[in-house]
Amino acid sequence: MSAFSATLAETGAKGCTIVADKGFFSKANVSAMDAASRAYVLPLMSNIALVDTSFLDDEQTRSFDGCFEYHGRVIWHKTVGVG
């Protein structure tokens, strides 16, 4: 995270959102991004016990907050709290 933060600072980018792959999730990385007031999107591996996934029991799309298209695929998303 420190190398990534340094790289981001060097670009001078402001108001950007960090989008990482699912291997990037850790308490340390989330804490660092929160401390730096960075916006982020982190997909989670299915075995993460920190998130209540009961919304997945409803097979309808109404359980999600919305969707977007990425590389020709529809990605459904839901904002959930961690902890």
Distance bins in CASP14 RR format, pairs under 12 A and 6 or more apart:
PFRMAT RR
TARGET T0000
AUTHOR 0000-0000-0000
RMODE 2
METHOD distances of the structure
MODEL  1
1 7 0 0 0 0 0 1 0 0 0 0 0
1 8 0 0 0 0 0 1 0 0 0 0 0
1 18 0 0 0 0 1 0 0 0 0 0 0
1 20 0 0 0 0 1 0 0 0 0 0 0
1 24 0 0 0 0 1 0 0 0 0 0 0
1 25 0 0 0 0 0 1 0 0 0 0 0
1 26 0 0 0 0 1 0 0 0 0 0 0
1 27 0 0 0 0 0 1 0 0 0 0 0
1 28 1 0 0 1 0 0 0 0 0 0 0
1 29 1 0 1 0 0 0 0 0 0 0 0
1 30 0 0 0 0 1 0 0 0 0 0 0
1 31 0 0 0 0 1 0 0 0 0 0 0
1 32 1 0 1 0 0 0 0 0 0 0 0
1 33 1 0 0 1 0 0 0 0 0 0 0
1 34 0 0 0 0 0 1 0 0 0 0 0
1 35 0 0 0 0 1 0 0 0 0 0 0
1 36 0 0 0 0 1 0 0 0 0 0 0
1 38 0 0 0 0 1 0 0 0 0 0 0
1 40 0 0 0 0 0 1 0 0 0 0 0
1 42 0 0 0 0 0 1 0 0 0 0 0
2 8 0 0 0 0 0 1 0 0 0 0 0
2 9 0 0 0 0 0 1 0 0 0 0 0
2 28 0 0 0 0 0 1 0 0 0 0 0
2 29 0 0 0 0 0 1 0 0 0 0 0
2 32 1 0 0 1 0 0 0 0 0 0 0
2 33 0 0 0 0 0 1 0 0 0 0 0
2 35 0 0 0 0 0 1 0 0 0 0 0
2 36 0 0 0 0 0 1 0 0 0 0 0
3 9 0 0 0 0 0 1 0 0 0 0 0
3 10 0 0 0 0 0 1 0 0 0 0 0
3 29 0 0 0 0 0 1 0 0 0 0 0
3 32 0 0 0 0 0 1 0 0 0 0 0
4 10 0 0 0 0 0 1 0 0 0 0 0
4 11 0 0 0 0 0 1 0 0 0 0 0
4 13 0 0 0 0 0 1 0 0 0 0 0
4 18 1 0 0 1 0 0 0 0 0 0 0
4 20 0 0 0 0 1 0 0 0 0 0 0
4 24 0 0 0 0 1 0 0 0 0 0 0
4 29 0 0 0 0 1 0 0 0 0 0 0
4 32 0 0 0 0 1 0 0 0 0 0 0
4 33 0 0 0 0 1 0 0 0 0 0 0
4 36 0 0 0 0 0 1 0 0 0 0 0
4 38 0 0 0 0 1 0 0 0 0 0 0
4 40 0 0 0 0 0 1 0 0 0 0 0
5 11 0 0 0 0 0 1 0 0 0 0 0
5 12 0 0 0 0 0 1 0 0 0 0 0
5 13 0 0 0 0 0 1 0 0 0 0 0
5 18 0 0 0 0 1 0 0 0 0 0 0
5 29 0 0 0 0 0 1 0 0 0 0 0
5 32 1 0 0 1 0 0 0 0 0 0 0
5 33 0 0 0 0 1 0 0 0 0 0 0
5 35 0 0 0 0 1 0 0 0 0 0 0
5 36 1 0 0 1 0 0 0 0 0 0 0
5 37 0 0 0 0 0 1 0 0 0 0 0
5 38 0 0 0 0 1 0 0 0 0 0 0
5 40 0 0 0 0 0 1 0 0 0 0 0
6 12 0 0 0 0 0 1 0 0 0 0 0
6 32 0 0 0 0 0 1 0 0 0 0 0
6 36 0 0 0 0 0 1 0 0 0 0 0
7 13 0 0 0 0 1 0 0 0 0 0 0
7 18 0 0 0 0 0 1 0 0 0 0 0
8 14 0 0 0 0 1 0 0 0 0 0 0
8 15 0 0 0 0 0 1 0 0 0 0 0
8 16 1 0 0 1 0 0 0 0 0 0 0
8 17 0 0 0 0 0 1 0 0 0 0 0
8 18 1 0 0 1 0 0 0 0 0 0 0
8 20 0 0 0 0 0 1 0 0 0 0 0
8 32 0 0 0 0 0 1 0 0 0 0 0
8 33 0 0 0 0 0 1 0 0 0 0 0
8 36 0 0 0 0 1 0 0 0 0 0 0
8 38 1 0 0 1 0 0 0 0 0 0 0
8 39 0 0 0 0 0 1 0 0 0 0 0
8 40 0 0 0 0 0 1 0 0 0 0 0
9 16 0 0 0 0 0 1 0 0 0 0 0
9 36 0 0 0 0 1 0 0 0 0 0 0
9 38 0 0 0 0 0 1 0 0 0 0 0
13 38 0 0 0 0 0 1 0 0 0 0 0
13 39 0 0 0 0 0 1 0 0 0 0 0
14 37 0 0 0 0 0 1 0 0 0 0 0
14 38 0 0 0 0 0 1 0 0 0 0 0
14 39 0 0 0 0 0 1 0 0 0 0 0
15 36 0 0 0 0 0 1 0 0 0 0 0
15 37 0 0 0 0 1 0 0 0 0 0 0
15 38 0 0 0 0 1 0 0 0 0 0 0
15 39 1 0 0 1 0 0 0 0 0 0 0
15 40 0 0 0 0 0 1 0 0 0 0 0
16 33 0 0 0 0 0 1 0 0 0 0 0
16 36 0 0 0 0 0 1 0 0 0 0 0
16 37 0 0 0 0 0 1 0 0 0 0 0
16 38 0 0 0 0 1 0 0 0 0 0 0
16 39 1 0 0 1 0 0 0 0 0 0 0
16 40 0 0 0 0 1 0 0 0 0 0 0
16 41 0 0 0 0 0 1 0 0 0 0 0
17 33 0 0 0 0 0 1 0 0 0 0 0
17 37 0 0 0 0 0 1 0 0 0 0 0
17 38 1 0 0 1 0 0 0 0 0 0 0
17 39 1 0 1 0 0 0 0 0 0 0 0
17 40 1 0 0 1 0 0 0 0 0 0 0
17 41 1 0 0 1 0 0 0 0 0 0 0
17 42 0 0 0 0 0 1 0 0 0 0 0
18 24 0 0 0 0 1 0 0 0 0 0 0
18 25 0 0 0 0 0 1 0 0 0 0 0
18 29 0 0 0 0 1 0 0 0 0 0 0
18 30 0 0 0 0 0 1 0 0 0 0 0
18 32 0 0 0 0 0 1 0 0 0 0 0
18 33 1 0 0 1 0 0 0 0 0 0 0
18 34 0 0 0 0 0 1 0 0 0 0 0
18 36 0 0 0 0 1 0 0 0 0 0 0
18 37 0 0 0 0 0 1 0 0 0 0 0
18 38 1 0 1 0 0 0 0 0 0 0 0
18 39 1 0 0 1 0 0 0 0 0 0 0
18 40 1 0 1 0 0 0 0 0 0 0 0
18 41 1 0 0 1 0 0 0 0 0 0 0
18 42 0 0 0 0 1 0 0 0 0 0 0
19 33 0 0 0 0 0 1 0 0 0 0 0
19 38 0 0 0 0 0 1 0 0 0 0 0
19 39 0 0 0 0 1 0 0 0 0 0 0
19 40 1 0 0 1 0 0 0 0 0 0 0
19 41 1 0 1 0 0 0 0 0 0 0 0
19 42 0 0 0 0 1 0 0 0 0 0 0
19 43 0 0 0 0 1 0 0 0 0 0 0
19 68 0 0 0 0 0 1 0 0 0 0 0
19 70 0 0 0 0 1 0 0 0 0 0 0
19 75 0 0 0 0 0 1 0 0 0 0 0
19 77 0 0 0 0 0 1 0 0 0 0 0
20 26 0 0 0 0 0 1 0 0 0 0 0
20 29 1 0 0 1 0 0 0 0 0 0 0
20 30 0 0 0 0 0 1 0 0 0 0 0
20 32 0 0 0 0 0 1 0 0 0 0 0
20 33 0 0 0 0 1 0 0 0 0 0 0
20 38 0 0 0 0 0 1 0 0 0 0 0
20 39 0 0 0 0 0 1 0 0 0 0 0
20 40 1 0 0 1 0 0 0 0 0 0 0
20 41 1 0 0 1 0 0 0 0 0 0 0
20 42 1 0 1 0 0 0 0 0 0 0 0
20 43 1 0 0 1 0 0 0 0 0 0 0
20 44 0 0 0 0 0 1 0 0 0 0 0
21 29 0 0 0 0 0 1 0 0 0 0 0
21 40 0 0 0 0 0 1 0 0 0 0 0
21 41 0 0 0 0 0 1 0 0 0 0 0
21 42 0 0 0 0 1 0 0 0 0 0 0
21 43 1 0 0 1 0 0 0 0 0 0 0
21 44 0 0 0 0 0 1 0 0 0 0 0
21 45 0 0 0 0 0 1 0 0 0 0 0
22 29 0 0 0 0 0 1 0 0 0 0 0
22 41 0 0 0 0 0 1 0 0 0 0 0
22 42 1 0 0 1 0 0 0 0 0 0 0
22 43 1 0 1 0 0 0 0 0 0 0 0
22 44 1 0 0 1 0 0 0 0 0 0 0
22 45 1 0 1 0 0 0 0 0 0 0 0
22 46 0 0 0 0 1 0 0 0 0 0 0
22 47 0 0 0 0 0 1 0 0 0 0 0
22 48 0 0 0 0 1 0 0 0 0 0 0
23 29 0 0 0 0 1 0 0 0 0 0 0
23 42 0 0 0 0 1 0 0 0 0 0 0
23 43 0 0 0 0 1 0 0 0 0 0 0
23 44 0 0 0 0 1 0 0 0 0 0 0
23 45 1 0 0 1 0 0 0 0 0 0 0
23 47 0 0 0 0 0 1 0 0 0 0 0
23 48 0 0 0 0 0 1 0 0 0 0 0
24 30 0 0 0 0 1 0 0 0 0 0 0
24 32 0 0 0 0 0 1 0 0 0 0 0
24 33 0 0 0 0 1 0 0 0 0 0 0
24 40 0 0 0 0 1 0 0 0 0 0 0
24 41 0 0 0 0 0 1 0 0 0 0 0
24 42 1 0 0 1 0 0 0 0 0 0 0
24 43 0 0 0 0 1 0 0 0 0 0 0
24 44 0 0 0 0 0 1 0 0 0 0 0
24 45 0 0 0 0 0 1 0 0 0 0 0
25 31 0 0 0 0 0 1 0 0 0 0 0
25 33 0 0 0 0 0 1 0 0 0 0 0
25 40 0 0 0 0 1 0 0 0 0 0 0
25 41 0 0 0 0 0 1 0 0 0 0 0
25 42 1 0 1 0 0 0 0 0 0 0 0
25 43 1 0 0 1 0 0 0 0 0 0 0
25 44 1 0 1 0 0 0 0 0 0 0 0
25 45 1 0 0 1 0 0 0 0 0 0 0
25 46 0 0 0 0 0 1 0 0 0 0 0
25 47 0 0 0 0 0 1 0 0 0 0 0
25 48 1 0 0 1 0 0 0 0 0 0 0
25 50 0 0 0 0 1 0 0 0 0 0 0
25 51 0 0 0 0 0 1 0 0 0 0 0
25 82 0 0 0 0 1 0 0 0 0 0 0
26 32 0 0 0 0 1 0 0 0 0 0 0
26 33 0 0 0 0 0 1 0 0 0 0 0
26 42 0 0 0 0 1 0 0 0 0 0 0
26 44 0 0 0 0 0 1 0 0 0 0 0
26 45 0 0 0 0 0 1 0 0 0 0 0
26 48 0 0 0 0 0 1 0 0 0 0 0
26 50 0 0 0 0 0 1 0 0 0 0 0
26 82 0 0 0 0 0 1 0 0 0 0 0
27 33 0 0 0 0 0 1 0 0 0 0 0
27 34 0 0 0 0 0 1 0 0 0 0 0
27 42 0 0 0 0 0 1 0 0 0 0 0
27 48 0 0 0 0 0 1 0 0 0 0 0
27 50 0 0 0 0 1 0 0 0 0 0 0
27 82 0 0 0 0 1 0 0 0 0 0 0
27 83 0 0 0 0 1 0 0 0 0 0 0
28 34 0 0 0 0 0 1 0 0 0 0 0
28 35 0 0 0 0 0 1 0 0 0 0 0
29 35 0 0 0 0 0 1 0 0 0 0 0
29 36 0 0 0 0 0 1 0 0 0 0 0
29 38 0 0 0 0 0 1 0 0 0 0 0
29 40 0 0 0 0 1 0 0 0 0 0 0
29 42 0 0 0 0 1 0 0 0 0 0 0
29 82 0 0 0 0 0 1 0 0 0 0 0
30 36 0 0 0 0 0 1 0 0 0 0 0
30 38 0 0 0 0 0 1 0 0 0 0 0
30 40 1 0 0 1 0 0 0 0 0 0 0
30 41 0 0 0 0 0 1 0 0 0 0 0
30 42 1 0 0 1 0 0 0 0 0 0 0
30 44 0 0 0 0 0 1 0 0 0 0 0
30 48 0 0 0 0 0 1 0 0 0 0 0
30 50 0 0 0 0 1 0 0 0 0 0 0
30 81 0 0 0 0 0 1 0 0 0 0 0
30 82 1 0 0 1 0 0 0 0 0 0 0
30 83 0 0 0 0 0 1 0 0 0 0 0
31 38 0 0 0 0 0 1 0 0 0 0 0
31 40 0 0 0 0 0 1 0 0 0 0 0
31 82 0 0 0 0 0 1 0 0 0 0 0
32 38 0 0 0 0 1 0 0 0 0 0 0
32 40 0 0 0 0 0 1 0 0 0 0 0
33 39 0 0 0 0 1 0 0 0 0 0 0
33 40 1 0 1 0 0 0 0 0 0 0 0
33 41 0 0 0 0 0 1 0 0 0 0 0
33 42 0 0 0 0 1 0 0 0 0 0 0
34 40 0 0 0 0 1 0 0 0 0 0 0
34 42 0 0 0 0 0 1 0 0 0 0 0
34 82 0 0 0 0 0 1 0 0 0 0 0
39 79 0 0 0 0 0 1 0 0 0 0 0
40 79 0 0 0 0 0 1 0 0 0 0 0
40 82 0 0 0 0 0 1 0 0 0 0 0
41 65 0 0 0 0 0 1 0 0 0 0 0
41 68 0 0 0 0 0 1 0 0 0 0 0
41 70 0 0 0 0 0 1 0 0 0 0 0
41 75 0 0 0 0 0 1 0 0 0 0 0
41 77 1 0 0 1 0 0 0 0 0 0 0
41 78 0 0 0 0 0 1 0 0 0 0 0
41 79 0 0 0 0 1 0 0 0 0 0 0
42 48 0 0 0 0 1 0 0 0 0 0 0
42 50 0 0 0 0 0 1 0 0 0 0 0
42 51 0 0 0 0 0 1 0 0 0 0 0
42 77 0 0 0 0 0 1 0 0 0 0 0
42 79 0 0 0 0 0 1 0 0 0 0 0
42 80 0 0 0 0 0 1 0 0 0 0 0
42 81 0 0 0 0 0 1 0 0 0 0 0
42 82 0 0 0 0 1 0 0 0 0 0 0
43 51 0 0 0 0 0 1 0 0 0 0 0
43 70 0 0 0 0 0 1 0 0 0 0 0
43 75 0 0 0 0 1 0 0 0 0 0 0
43 76 0 0 0 0 0 1 0 0 0 0 0
43 77 0 0 0 0 1 0 0 0 0 0 0
43 78 0 0 0 0 0 1 0 0 0 0 0
43 80 0 0 0 0 0 1 0 0 0 0 0
44 50 0 0 0 0 1 0 0 0 0 0 0
44 51 1 0 0 1 0 0 0 0 0 0 0
44 52 0 0 0 0 0 1 0 0 0 0 0
44 53 0 0 0 0 1 0 0 0 0 0 0
44 56 0 0 0 0 0 1 0 0 0 0 0
44 77 0 0 0 0 0 1 0 0 0 0 0
44 78 0 0 0 0 0 1 0 0 0 0 0
44 80 0 0 0 0 1 0 0 0 0 0 0
44 81 0 0 0 0 0 1 0 0 0 0 0
44 82 0 0 0 0 1 0 0 0 0 0 0
44 83 0 0 0 0 0 1 0 0 0 0 0
45 51 0 0 0 0 0 1 0 0 0 0 0
45 53 0 0 0 0 0 1 0 0 0 0 0
46 53 0 0 0 0 1 0 0 0 0 0 0
46 56 0 0 0 0 1 0 0 0 0 0 0
47 53 0 0 0 0 0 1 0 0 0 0 0
48 80 0 0 0 0 0 1 0 0 0 0 0
48 81 0 0 0 0 0 1 0 0 0 0 0
48 82 0 0 0 0 1 0 0 0 0 0 0
48 83 0 0 0 0 0 1 0 0 0 0 0
49 82 0 0 0 0 0 1 0 0 0 0 0
49 83 0 0 0 0 1 0 0 0 0 0 0
50 80 0 0 0 0 1 0 0 0 0 0 0
50 81 0 0 0 0 1 0 0 0 0 0 0
50 82 1 0 1 0 0 0 0 0 0 0 0
50 83 1 0 1 0 0 0 0 0 0 0 0
51 78 0 0 0 0 1 0 0 0 0 0 0
51 79 0 0 0 0 0 1 0 0 0 0 0
51 80 1 0 1 0 0 0 0 0 0 0 0
51 81 1 0 0 1 0 0 0 0 0 0 0
51 82 1 0 0 1 0 0 0 0 0 0 0
51 83 1 0 0 1 0 0 0 0 0 0 0
52 78 0 0 0 0 0 1 0 0 0 0 0
52 80 1 0 0 1 0 0 0 0 0 0 0
52 81 0 0 0 0 1 0 0 0 0 0 0
52 82 0 0 0 0 1 0 0 0 0 0 0
52 83 0 0 0 0 1 0 0 0 0 0 0
53 63 0 0 0 0 0 1 0 0 0 0 0
53 78 0 0 0 0 1 0 0 0 0 0 0
53 80 0 0 0 0 1 0 0 0 0 0 0
53 81 0 0 0 0 0 1 0 0 0 0 0
53 82 0 0 0 0 0 1 0 0 0 0 0
54 63 0 0 0 0 1 0 0 0 0 0 0
54 78 0 0 0 0 0 1 0 0 0 0 0
54 80 0 0 0 0 0 1 0 0 0 0 0
55 61 0 0 0 0 0 1 0 0 0 0 0
55 62 0 0 0 0 1 0 0 0 0 0 0
55 63 1 0 1 0 0 0 0 0 0 0 0
55 64 1 0 0 1 0 0 0 0 0 0 0
55 65 0 0 0 0 1 0 0 0 0 0 0
55 76 0 0 0 0 0 1 0 0 0 0 0
55 77 0 0 0 0 0 1 0 0 0 0 0
55 78 1 0 0 1 0 0 0 0 0 0 0
55 79 0 0 0 0 0 1 0 0 0 0 0
55 80 1 0 0 1 0 0 0 0 0 0 0
55 81 0 0 0 0 0 1 0 0 0 0 0
56 63 1 0 0 1 0 0 0 0 0 0 0
56 64 0 0 0 0 1 0 0 0 0 0 0
56 76 0 0 0 0 0 1 0 0 0 0 0
56 78 0 0 0 0 1 0 0 0 0 0 0
56 80 0 0 0 0 0 1 0 0 0 0 0
57 63 0 0 0 0 1 0 0 0 0 0 0
58 64 0 0 0 0 1 0 0 0 0 0 0
58 76 0 0 0 0 0 1 0 0 0 0 0
58 78 0 0 0 0 0 1 0 0 0 0 0
59 76 0 0 0 0 0 1 0 0 0 0 0
60 76 0 0 0 0 0 1 0 0 0 0 0
61 67 1 0 0 1 0 0 0 0 0 0 0
61 74 0 0 0 0 1 0 0 0 0 0 0
61 75 0 0 0 0 0 1 0 0 0 0 0
61 76 1 0 0 1 0 0 0 0 0 0 0
61 77 0 0 0 0 0 1 0 0 0 0 0
61 78 0 0 0 0 0 1 0 0 0 0 0
62 76 0 0 0 0 0 1 0 0 0 0 0
62 78 0 0 0 0 0 1 0 0 0 0 0
63 76 0 0 0 0 1 0 0 0 0 0 0
63 77 0 0 0 0 0 1 0 0 0 0 0
63 78 1 0 0 1 0 0 0 0 0 0 0
63 79 0 0 0 0 0 1 0 0 0 0 0
63 80 0 0 0 0 0 1 0 0 0 0 0
64 74 0 0 0 0 0 1 0 0 0 0 0
64 75 0 0 0 0 1 0 0 0 0 0 0
64 76 1 0 1 0 0 0 0 0 0 0 0
64 77 1 0 0 1 0 0 0 0 0 0 0
64 78 1 0 1 0 0 0 0 0 0 0 0
64 79 0 0 0 0 1 0 0 0 0 0 0
64 80 0 0 0 0 0 1 0 0 0 0 0
65 75 0 0 0 0 0 1 0 0 0 0 0
65 76 0 0 0 0 1 0 0 0 0 0 0
65 77 1 0 1 0 0 0 0 0 0 0 0
65 78 1 0 1 0 0 0 0 0 0 0 0
65 79 1 0 1 0 0 0 0 0 0 0 0
65 80 0 0 0 0 1 0 0 0 0 0 0
66 74 0 0 0 0 1 0 0 0 0 0 0
66 75 0 0 0 0 1 0 0 0 0 0 0
66 76 1 0 0 1 0 0 0 0 0 0 0
66 77 1 0 1 0 0 0 0 0 0 0 0
66 78 1 0 0 1 0 0 0 0 0 0 0
66 79 0 0 0 0 1 0 0 0 0 0 0
67 73 0 0 0 0 0 1 0 0 0 0 0
67 74 1 0 1 0 0 0 0 0 0 0 0
67 75 1 0 0 1 0 0 0 0 0 0 0
67 76 1 0 1 0 0 0 0 0 0 0 0
67 77 1 0 0 1 0 0 0 0 0 0 0
67 78 0 0 0 0 0 1 0 0 0 0 0
68 74 1 0 0 1 0 0 0 0 0 0 0
68 75 1 0 1 0 0 0 0 0 0 0 0
68 76 0 0 0 0 1 0 0 0 0 0 0
68 77 1 0 0 1 0 0 0 0 0 0 0
69 75 1 0 0 1 0 0 0 0 0 0 0
69 76 0 0 0 0 0 1 0 0 0 0 0
69 77 0 0 0 0 0 1 0 0 0 0 0
70 76 0 0 0 0 0 1 0 0 0 0 0
70 77 0 0 0 0 0 1 0 0 0 0 0
END
